[in-house]
Amino acid sequence: MGVEDLSLKPNHSWKSRPGYSICVIDRGLVRFDYPSNWIVEPGDGAVHLHDRPPSVESCDLGVSAFPVPVEHIRELSLDNTLRTTLGKERKPYQQSEIHHISRGDLEIAWLEQRYKDREYKRDARFRVALARGSAFCLISMNYWANRAAGLESVWDEVLRTLVIGLYVEDPTAGPRVQ
């Protein structure tokens, strides 16, 4: 998955809040808004976004898209699949309940873990979401707890603007407006 910064056509149909840009993965398999000043990097099957140059101090937001056949997507329990994505590297001292968002044929399940980073001995937060529509999407965000107030609104905006499966023929023009 490559990352390109494309110049938009003058009559494009993309719309986002002021101060936000639009990330489109695989011609519309996944689309969401993120702060315009964030740094976007390609990764192994993912896009990584950072609020400052990538370092131990940056907030790291990762988004991966999986074009799984729809019949397989509907068979999976979002809650169970979300729990199995958590891994064992963090030992949370607190974990939220699973939050659910439904919009049309899009379903999102997400939770937050609070943990003490072993290496840096600092309080950290980890949020992870699974979304399904016509594909599957994994979103994660890791940041230091002392920065939570300024970063949680970014998480909210990513989930609020998340769209899965809106194919875009020409990314410089945006989706076709009906």
C-alpha positions in Angstrom: 0.0 0.0 0.0 1.7 3.2 -1.1 1.1 6.7 0.2 0.8 9.5 -2.3 0.0 13.1 -1.7 -2.1 14.1 -4.7 -3.1 17.5 -5.9 -6.8 17.9 -6.1 -8.7 19.0 -9.1 -10.4 22.5 -8.6 -13.9 21.0 -8.7 -13.2 18.0 -6.4 -16.0 16.6 -4.2 -13.9 15.8 -1.0 -15.2 17.5 2.1 -13.6 17.7 5.6 -13.7 20.0 8.6 -11.3 23.0 8.5 -7.9 21.9 9.8 -8.4 18.2 8.7 -7.3 16.3 5.6 -8.7 13.1 4.2 -6.9 9.8 4.1 -8.1 7.4 1.4 -6.7 3.8 1.4 -7.0 1.6 -1.7 -9.2 3.9 -3.7 -11.9 4.1 -1.0 -11.7 0.8 0.7 -11.2 2.9 3.8 -11.5 6.7 4.2 -11.3 9.0 7.3 -10.3 12.5 8.3 -7.2 13.3 10.3 -5.5 16.6 11.4 -3.9 18.3 8.4 -0.6 18.9 10.2 -0.1 15.2 11.0 2.6 13.1 9.3 1.5 10.2 7.1 3.7 7.2 6.5 3.2 3.9 4.7 3.8 0.8 6.6 3.5 -3.0 6.1 -0.1 -3.2 5.0 -1.0 -0.1 7.0 -0.9 3.7 7.1 0.7 5.3 10.1 -0.1 8.8 11.2 1.9 10.9 13.8 1.1 14.2 15.4 4.8 15.1 15.4 7.9 13.5 13.9 7.8 9.8 14.8 9.5 9.2 18.2 8.8 7.9 21.6 6.9 11.2 22.2 4.6 11.1 19.2 1.0 9.8 19.1 0.9 6.9 16.7 -2.3 6.2 14.8 -2.3 3.1 12.6 -4.9 2.1 10.1 -5.0 -1.2 8.3 -7.6 -2.3 5.7 -8.5 -5.9 4.9 -10.6 -6.7 1.8 -12.2 -9.8 3.3 -15.2 -11.3 1.4 -18.4 -9.9 2.9 -19.8 -13.4 3.7 -16.8 -14.0 6.0 -17.0 -10.5 7.6 -20.6 -11.0 8.7 -19.7 -14.3 10.4 -17.2 -12.7 12.8 -18.1 -11.4 16.2 -16.6 -7.9 16.4 -16.3 -8.0 20.2 -14.5 -11.4 20.2 -12.2 -10.4 17.3 -11.4 -7.1 19.0 -10.3 -8.9 22.2 -8.1 -11.3 20.2 -6.3 -8.4 18.5 -5.0 -7.0 21.8 -2.0 -9.2 22.2 0.0 -9.6 25.4 2.6 -6.8 25.2 0.6 -4.4 27.3 -0.4 -5.3 30.8 -3.4 -2.9 31.3 -4.3 -1.8 34.8 -7.7 -0.6 33.4 -9.6 -1.6 30.3 -12.8 0.1 29.2 -16.0 -1.7 28.1 -16.3 -2.2 24.4 -18.0 0.8 22.8 -20.2 0.3 19.7 -21.0 2.6 16.8 -23.4 1.8 14.0 -24.0 3.9 10.8 -25.9 2.2 8.0 -23.9 -0.9 7.1 -20.8 0.2 9.1 -20.3 -1.3 12.5 -17.4 -0.2 14.8 -16.3 -1.8 18.1 -13.6 -0.1 20.2 -12.0 -0.1 23.6 -9.3 1.7 25.5 -6.5 0.2 27.7 -4.6 2.2 30.3 -1.2 0.8 31.1 2.2 1.6 32.5 4.9 1.5 29.8 7.6 -0.9 31.1 10.5 0.7 29.4 9.7 4.4 30.0 7.8 3.9 33.3 5.1 6.3 32.1 1.3 6.1 32.0 0.1 5.4 28.5 -3.1 4.8 26.6 -3.9 2.4 23.8 -7.1 2.6 21.8 -8.1 0.0 19.3 -11.1 -0.3 17.0 -12.4 -2.9 14.5 -14.8 -1.7 11.9 -16.6 -3.7 9.3 -18.6 -2.8 6.3 -17.8 -4.2 2.9 -14.3 -4.8 4.3 -12.6 -5.0 7.6 -10.5 -2.2 9.2 -8.2 -2.2 12.2 -7.4 1.2 13.8 -5.1 1.7 16.8 -3.8 4.7 18.6 -1.0 4.8 21.2 -0.1 7.9 23.2 1.1 9.1 26.6 -1.7 9.7 29.2 -0.6 13.3 29.9 -1.5 14.1 26.2 -4.9 12.4 26.3 -7.0 15.5 26.4 -5.6 16.9 23.2 -5.6 13.6 21.3 -8.9 11.9 22.1 -10.8 14.3 19.9 -8.7 13.1 16.9 -9.8 9.5 17.7 -13.4 10.7 17.8 -13.0 12.4 14.4 -11.4 9.4 12.8 -14.3 7.1 13.9 -16.9 9.8 13.1 -15.7 10.2 9.5 -14.7 6.5 8.8 -16.2 5.2 5.6 -15.6 1.7 4.3 -16.1 0.5 0.7 -16.8 3.8 -1.1 -14.8 3.2 -4.3 -13.3 6.3 -5.8 -12.3 6.1 -9.5 -10.3 9.3 -9.5 -8.8 10.3 -6.1 -8.0 13.8 -7.3 -11.7 14.4 -8.0 -13.2 12.6 -5.0 -16.3 10.5 -4.8 -19.0 11.0 -7.4 -21.8 13.2 -6.1 -25.2 11.8 -6.9 
